[in-house]
Amino acid sequence: MKAYWNDIRISPKKLRVVAEIVRWQDVTKALDFLKFAPNKWAGLLYKLVFSAMSNAINNDNQAKEDLVVDTLVITKWVVYKRGQAISRGRSHRILKRTSNVRLELQVKK
């Protein structure tokens, strides 16, 4: 019961803040928290947890109440380098970071 999301256009540092809260929670509690959290990245993780839950229900015939967020790993991916023009023909570097997310669900024991 896994779900992956590669090359998300948000920094891993921002995603890890919400991931620490969601890790080891029941799926229903995690979805409730992520749905009403006031962050863009909470909405992205909501989609991923919902996808993993749907995979578990449809493919593995698991009950929604028995699922727990087991592994939620957020890793750094490609950093896009852009520039912003400043005075005297110079530029400042802007780093646009991306992330990979791996989510695994387990059945309660």
PLY file of the C-alpha trace (Angstrom):
ply
format ascii 1.0
element vertex 109
property float x
property float y
property float z
element edge 108
property int vertex1
property int vertex2
end_header
0.00 0.00 0.00
2.27 2.65 -1.32
2.05 5.96 -3.11
4.80 8.04 -4.68
4.95 11.62 -5.87
8.11 12.65 -7.66
9.30 16.13 -8.60
6.93 18.21 -6.47
7.69 21.89 -6.91
8.03 22.68 -3.22
11.04 22.54 -0.94
11.54 19.42 1.19
11.99 21.54 4.31
8.42 22.84 4.06
7.00 19.36 3.46
8.82 17.83 6.42
7.06 20.18 8.86
3.66 18.68 8.03
5.05 15.16 7.53
6.22 15.01 11.16
2.67 15.65 12.33
1.02 13.12 10.01
3.50 10.27 10.50
2.17 7.35 12.62
-1.43 8.63 12.62
-4.56 6.84 11.49
-5.42 7.61 7.89
-8.75 9.22 8.79
-7.11 11.54 11.35
-4.31 12.38 8.92
-6.78 13.24 6.16
-8.83 15.42 8.53
-5.73 17.30 9.65
-4.39 17.79 6.12
-7.73 18.90 4.72
-8.04 21.85 7.10
-4.39 22.81 7.56
-3.78 26.30 6.10
-0.76 25.39 3.96
-0.28 24.65 0.29
1.90 21.66 1.10
-0.76 20.17 3.40
-3.08 20.06 0.40
-0.43 18.27 -1.63
0.12 15.66 1.08
-3.66 15.25 1.39
-3.80 14.12 -2.24
-0.99 11.64 -1.66
-2.48 10.11 1.51
-5.88 9.87 -0.16
-4.30 8.12 -3.15
-2.51 5.60 -0.93
-5.73 4.95 1.00
-7.64 4.39 -2.23
-4.94 1.99 -3.42
-5.23 0.01 -0.19
-9.02 -0.16 -0.34
-9.34 -1.05 -4.03
-6.28 -3.20 -4.63
-5.71 -4.91 -1.27
-9.30 -5.00 0.12
-8.33 -3.27 3.36
-10.71 -1.38 5.64
-10.22 2.38 5.88
-10.34 2.32 9.70
-7.45 -0.17 9.97
-4.86 1.84 8.03
-2.00 3.81 9.61
0.58 6.09 7.96
3.72 4.02 8.46
6.49 5.52 6.34
6.53 9.06 5.01
9.90 9.89 3.47
10.63 13.24 1.86
13.83 13.55 -0.12
15.52 16.36 -2.00
15.40 16.25 -5.79
16.54 18.59 -8.56
17.24 22.25 -7.76
16.35 24.56 -10.63
18.65 27.56 -10.79
17.18 30.83 -11.97
18.39 34.41 -11.86
16.85 37.74 -10.98
18.31 40.84 -12.60
19.67 43.52 -10.30
21.55 46.75 -10.86
24.72 47.16 -12.94
23.99 44.15 -15.14
24.40 41.59 -12.39
21.98 38.97 -11.11
21.04 37.15 -7.95
20.63 33.41 -8.02
17.21 31.98 -7.15
17.05 28.29 -6.20
13.76 26.55 -6.93
13.82 23.33 -4.93
11.84 20.17 -5.65
10.99 17.09 -3.59
10.18 13.41 -3.87
7.70 11.83 -1.46
7.25 8.13 -0.65
4.30 7.08 1.50
3.53 3.63 2.85
0.48 2.53 4.81
0.27 -0.40 7.20
-2.60 -2.24 8.80
-3.06 -1.74 12.56
-1.79 -4.58 14.68
0 1
1 2
2 3
3 4
4 5
5 6
6 7
7 8
8 9
9 10
10 11
11 12
12 13
13 14
14 15
15 16
16 17
17 18
18 19
19 20
20 21
21 22
22 23
23 24
24 25
25 26
26 27
27 28
28 29
29 30
30 31
31 32
32 33
33 34
34 35
35 36
36 37
37 38
38 39
39 40
40 41
41 42
42 43
43 44
44 45
45 46
46 47
47 48
48 49
49 50
50 51
51 52
52 53
53 54
54 55
55 56
56 57
57 58
58 59
59 60
60 61
61 62
62 63
63 64
64 65
65 66
66 67
67 68
68 69
69 70
70 71
71 72
72 73
73 74
74 75
75 76
76 77
77 78
78 79
79 80
80 81
81 82
82 83
83 84
84 85
85 86
86 87
87 88
88 89
89 90
90 91
91 92
92 93
93 94
94 95
95 96
96 97
97 98
98 99
99 100
100 101
101 102
102 103
103 104
104 105
105 106
106 107
107 108
